[in-house]
């Protein structure tokens, strides 16, 4: 299967799941990002972090417990690679979005738009909302 189809299939599957924090059978933006990396790189991140948190506050505590203040720092360490600029993101790359409320979200690059999952469902964002991107695969 080519990269586009892997991204399309993974994203569709994650967006179809009910929204919930930290469980692989349901999904939030972080677990969506883990599923994407797993699908492209053959890792097991979703299983590794399943159950690590159950609320937004719990997710923030889990991040700090691991020594990180932001999702950018976490993904830099987890992926073992440095972030690139937003304009360098390719289809299927992982991105960190900063939304209007100041919250960070994990998203996926689909070319000229960046998709994340929220409690309200799918949200599409532009380049100006991306604070970091990570090449996947």
Beta strands, then each sheet from edge to edge (+ up, - down):
strand 1: 94-98
strand 2: 104-109
strand 3: 114-118
strand 4: 121-125
strand 5: 130-134
sheet 1: 4+ 3- 2+ 1- 5+
end
